[in-house]
């Protein structure tokens, strides 16, 4: 009985994992300009794309950080701005001190671009990292 429950739980976990994550080739070939275009896709869809890929980046421990903010902080700020109707978000450093300001559209694009770039660079690094080493014969 325990073996049957364990097999069912394992199969369910594997199916869920396989459905929720794209294959490595799909991840490496994502187009940031197409996926993160706010004018074409709208802020909400771009934000959902950012959330989807940033979750994968966090699970792989490769989340991007720019201007003192992680991609997840950009996502939270844009989500909060959409709920409150604000036109701009604050850029804050690690001490929560305001260091700048961005429009909601640009912040959504940054969050999406950072999330996708983190995932694609992680996947590309798995196959191409040796090419960056001069001792492996790579010509500059």
BAMARKOL-593982 format. One record per residue (C-alpha): x, y, z; chain; residue in three letters. Coordinates in steps of 0.1 Angstrom, whole numbers. Example, Ala and Ser with C-alpha at 12.3 -4.5 7.8 and 13.67 -1.06 7.14 Angstrom:
<lumse east="123" north="-45" up="78" c="A" r="ALA"/>
<lumse east="137" north="-11" up="71" c="A" r="SER"/>
//
This chain:
<lumse east="0" north="0" up="0" c="A" r="UNK"/>
<lumse east="28" north="24" up="9" c="A" r="UNK"/>
<lumse east="46" north="16" up="-24" c="A" r="UNK"/>
<lumse east="15" north="24" up="-44" c="A" r="UNK"/>
<lumse east="10" north="57" up="-27" c="A" r="UNK"/>
<lumse east="47" north="66" up="-31" c="A" r="UNK"/>
<lumse east="45" north="57" up="-68" c="A" r="UNK"/>
<lumse east="14" north="78" up="-74" c="A" r="UNK"/>
<lumse east="29" north="108" up="-55" c="A" r="UNK"/>
<lumse east="62" north="105" up="-74" c="A" r="UNK"/>
<lumse east="44" north="103" up="-108" c="A" r="UNK"/>
<lumse east="22" north="133" up="-99" c="A" r="UNK"/>
<lumse east="53" north="153" up="-88" c="A" r="UNK"/>
<lumse east="71" north="145" up="-121" c="A" r="UNK"/>
<lumse east="41" north="154" up="-142" c="A" r="UNK"/>
<lumse east="36" north="187" up="-124" c="A" r="UNK"/>
<lumse east="73" north="195" up="-127" c="A" r="UNK"/>
<lumse east="73" north="187" up="-164" c="A" r="UNK"/>
<lumse east="42" north="207" up="-171" c="A" r="UNK"/>
<lumse east="53" north="238" up="-152" c="A" r="UNK"/>
<lumse east="88" north="241" up="-167" c="A" r="UNK"/>
<lumse east="97" north="244" up="-203" c="A" r="UNK"/>
<lumse east="124" north="223" up="-219" c="A" r="UNK"/>
<lumse east="159" north="235" up="-219" c="A" r="UNK"/>
<lumse east="158" north="243" up="-256" c="A" r="UNK"/>
<lumse east="126" north="263" up="-252" c="A" r="UNK"/>
<lumse east="142" north="283" up="-224" c="A" r="UNK"/>
<lumse east="174" north="290" up="-243" c="A" r="UNK"/>
<lumse east="155" north="303" up="-274" c="A" r="UNK"/>
<lumse east="131" north="328" up="-257" c="A" r="UNK"/>
<lumse east="129" north="362" up="-274" c="A" r="UNK"/>
<lumse east="130" north="390" up="-248" c="A" r="UNK"/>
<lumse east="118" north="416" up="-272" c="A" r="UNK"/>
<lumse east="87" north="396" up="-283" c="A" r="UNK"/>
<lumse east="78" north="383" up="-248" c="A" r="UNK"/>
<lumse east="83" north="416" up="-230" c="A" r="UNK"/>
<lumse east="68" north="441" up="-254" c="A" r="UNK"/>
<lumse east="45" north="462" up="-232" c="A" r="UNK"/>
<lumse east="28" north="480" up="-262" c="A" r="UNK"/>
<lumse east="19" north="448" up="-279" c="A" r="UNK"/>
<lumse east="12" north="425" up="-249" c="A" r="UNK"/>
<lumse east="0" north="449" up="-223" c="A" r="UNK"/>
<lumse east="14" north="454" up="-188" c="A" r="UNK"/>
<lumse east="-6" north="426" up="-172" c="A" r="UNK"/>
<lumse east="6" north="399" up="-196" c="A" r="UNK"/>
<lumse east="42" north="411" up="-194" c="A" r="UNK"/>
<lumse east="40" north="410" up="-156" c="A" r="UNK"/>
<lumse east="26" north="375" up="-157" c="A" r="UNK"/>
<lumse east="55" north="365" up="-181" c="A" r="UNK"/>
<lumse east="79" north="380" up="-156" c="A" r="UNK"/>
<lumse east="64" north="362" up="-127" c="A" r="UNK"/>
<lumse east="65" north="329" up="-146" c="A" r="UNK"/>
<lumse east="102" north="331" up="-156" c="A" r="UNK"/>
<lumse east="114" north="347" up="-124" c="A" r="UNK"/>
<lumse east="101" north="318" up="-104" c="A" r="UNK"/>
<lumse east="122" north="295" up="-126" c="A" r="UNK"/>
<lumse east="152" north="319" up="-121" c="A" r="UNK"/>
<lumse east="147" north="319" up="-83" c="A" r="UNK"/>
<lumse east="145" north="281" up="-82" c="A" r="UNK"/>
<lumse east="178" north="279" up="-101" c="A" r="UNK"/>
<lumse east="193" north="306" up="-79" c="A" r="UNK"/>
<lumse east="201" north="329" up="-108" c="A" r="UNK"/>
<lumse east="177" north="359" up="-102" c="A" r="UNK"/>
<lumse east="189" north="391" up="-117" c="A" r="UNK"/>
<lumse east="196" north="422" up="-96" c="A" r="UNK"/>
<lumse east="200" north="457" up="-112" c="A" r="UNK"/>
<lumse east="201" north="491" up="-97" c="A" r="UNK"/>
<lumse east="200" north="475" up="-63" c="A" r="UNK"/>
<lumse east="166" north="457" up="-69" c="A" r="UNK"/>
<lumse east="160" north="421" up="-77" c="A" r="UNK"/>
<lumse east="136" north="412" up="-105" c="A" r="UNK"/>
<lumse east="111" north="400" up="-79" c="A" r="UNK"/>
<lumse east="111" north="435" up="-63" c="A" r="UNK"/>
<lumse east="104" north="450" up="-97" c="A" r="UNK"/>
<lumse east="75" north="426" up="-101" c="A" r="UNK"/>
<lumse east="61" north="435" up="-67" c="A" r="UNK"/>
<lumse east="64" north="472" up="-73" c="A" r="UNK"/>
<lumse east="47" north="470" up="-107" c="A" r="UNK"/>
<lumse east="19" north="448" up="-92" c="A" r="UNK"/>
<lumse east="14" north="473" up="-64" c="A" r="UNK"/>
<lumse east="14" north="503" up="-88" c="A" r="UNK"/>
<lumse east="-12" north="486" up="-110" c="A" r="UNK"/>
<lumse east="-34" north="480" up="-80" c="A" r="UNK"/>
<lumse east="-30" north="516" up="-67" c="A" r="UNK"/>
<lumse east="-31" north="533" up="-101" c="A" r="UNK"/>
<lumse east="3" north="548" up="-97" c="A" r="UNK"/>
<lumse east="22" north="559" up="-129" c="A" r="UNK"/>
<lumse east="57" north="554" up="-114" c="A" r="UNK"/>
<lumse east="76" north="530" up="-91" c="A" r="UNK"/>
<lumse east="104" north="538" up="-68" c="A" r="UNK"/>
<lumse east="138" north="522" up="-72" c="A" r="UNK"/>
<lumse east="151" north="513" up="-37" c="A" r="UNK"/>
<lumse east="184" north="500" up="-25" c="A" r="UNK"/>
<lumse east="190" north="472" up="0" c="A" r="UNK"/>
<lumse east="184" north="496" up="29" c="A" r="UNK"/>
<lumse east="149" north="506" up="14" c="A" r="UNK"/>
<lumse east="163" north="541" up="5" c="A" r="UNK"/>
<lumse east="148" north="556" up="-27" c="A" r="UNK"/>
<lumse east="175" north="559" up="-53" c="A" r="UNK"/>
<lumse east="154" north="567" up="-84" c="A" r="UNK"/>
<lumse east="120" north="563" up="-101" c="A" r="UNK"/>
<lumse east="107" north="544" up="-132" c="A" r="UNK"/>
<lumse east="75" north="544" up="-151" c="A" r="UNK"/>
<lumse east="53" north="514" up="-146" c="A" r="UNK"/>
<lumse east="56" north="503" up="-182" c="A" r="UNK"/>
<lumse east="94" north="505" up="-182" c="A" r="UNK"/>
<lumse east="96" north="487" up="-148" c="A" r="UNK"/>
<lumse east="74" north="459" up="-162" c="A" r="UNK"/>
<lumse east="96" north="455" up="-192" c="A" r="UNK"/>
<lumse east="127" north="454" up="-170" c="A" r="UNK"/>
<lumse east="112" north="428" up="-147" c="A" r="UNK"/>
<lumse east="103" north="406" up="-177" c="A" r="UNK"/>
<lumse east="136" north="411" up="-195" c="A" r="UNK"/>
<lumse east="156" north="403" up="-163" c="A" r="UNK"/>
<lumse east="136" north="372" up="-156" c="A" r="UNK"/>
<lumse east="138" north="358" up="-191" c="A" r="UNK"/>
<lumse east="175" north="368" up="-194" c="A" r="UNK"/>
<lumse east="184" north="351" up="-162" c="A" r="UNK"/>
<lumse east="168" north="318" up="-173" c="A" r="UNK"/>
<lumse east="181" north="319" up="-209" c="A" r="UNK"/>
<lumse east="217" north="328" up="-198" c="A" r="UNK"/>
<lumse east="215" north="300" up="-172" c="A" r="UNK"/>
<lumse east="205" north="275" up="-199" c="A" r="UNK"/>
<lumse east="230" north="287" up="-224" c="A" r="UNK"/>
<lumse east="258" north="286" up="-198" c="A" r="UNK"/>
<lumse east="252" north="249" up="-193" c="A" r="UNK"/>
<lumse east="264" north="242" up="-229" c="A" r="UNK"/>
<lumse east="286" north="271" up="-238" c="A" r="UNK"/>
<lumse east="306" north="279" up="-207" c="A" r="UNK"/>
<lumse east="338" north="262" up="-219" c="A" r="UNK"/>
<lumse east="338" north="283" up="-250" c="A" r="UNK"/>
<lumse east="347" north="313" up="-228" c="A" r="UNK"/>
<lumse east="379" north="298" up="-217" c="A" r="UNK"/>
<lumse east="410" north="306" up="-239" c="A" r="UNK"/>
<lumse east="427" north="274" up="-228" c="A" r="UNK"/>
<lumse east="399" north="254" up="-245" c="A" r="UNK"/>
<lumse east="409" north="268" up="-279" c="A" r="UNK"/>
<lumse east="382" north="295" up="-283" c="A" r="UNK"/>
<lumse east="394" north="322" up="-307" c="A" r="UNK"/>
<lumse east="385" north="358" up="-298" c="A" r="UNK"/>
//
